[in-house]
Amino acid sequence: MATDYDAPRKTDDELSEDSIEELKSRRVDKASGSVDVDETDQAEGFELPGADLSGEEFSVRVVPRQADEFTCSRCFLVHHRSQLYSEKAGQMICRECAA
């Protein structure tokens, strides 16, 4: 259950003063918020690994590595030179992998 930390909090005295009717109405309100979801409808939206994507077209622009960037030898991500932690024998390591 989500907690709203910005909501005003009640003291123990205030909690004990809640009437039975008010507590019952809260329980009914929470139950009315539930939604019946058909499992088959929900499962139709999932893509399984190895799904046939031959008909899909991707529109991603690939930019070659720039002069001020390097590829980390551990995570194989391209980082800016400011993220370089160490370079030994041509093996460049980023700050995230060194931590």
N, C-alpha and C positions, 0 to 999 in steps of 0.2 A: 504494500500500500504506500502511495506517495505521501510524503510529509511536507506540509507547507511551513517552512521555518519562519516566514514573515508574519504568519497569523498570530494574533494575540493569544497568549497562553492563559489557561484558567488555573486558579489555585485549587488546592485540595478542598477548601470550603465550597467553592463554586461548583466543583464537580459533584459533590455530594448533594447539592441543591437541585440538580437536574431532575425534572419530573419523569415519571415512568412513561407518560404519554410522549414526551419529547424524545426520549431514548428510543421508543418504539418507532416513531416517525423517522428518525435517522436511519434505523435499520431498514425500513421499507424503502427509503430514498436510495440507499446504496444498492439494494437488490434490483431496483427498477433501472439502474444504469447499465446492467449487464446486457450484452447483445448475443443473441443466438447466431452462431456462425456455422454454416454447413461445412463439414470437413472436406467434402469433395470440391466445393467451390474454392476453398482456400488452397487446396493442393494444386489446382490447375495453374496458379500463378508462379509456381516454383520451376526453375530450370534445373534439370539434372546435369551432373558433370558428364561431359562427352556428348552433349546435345548437338544436333546438326545445326551449325551456324553458317552453312555454305551460302544461304540466300541473304545473309546479313551484309550490310556495307558499313564499314567504319569510317568515320571522318575525323581522324586524329592527325594533326600536323606534327611530324617528327622533326625536331631541330637537332642538327649535329652538335657534338660537344664543342663548347667554345674554348678559346685560348686560356681563359681564366678559370676553367673548371677541370676537375679530375675525377676519375672513377675509383672508388674505394675498392681495395683488394679483398675486403671481407664481406661487405654487404652488396657490392657491385652497383651501388647507386652513384649517380653523377652529382657532385657537390661543387660549390664555389671554393676557390682557393682559401678563402678565409676559414673554412671548416677543416682544413688539413691539420691533422694532429702530428703525424710523423711520416717519414719516408725513409725506408731502409731497403737498399738493393733494388730500387725501382718499385717497391711495393708501397703504395700510398694508402694511409689509413685515416679515416675521418674521425672527428671528435666523438661522435655517437658510438662508434665501434670501440674506441679506446677506453670509454668510460666503463 
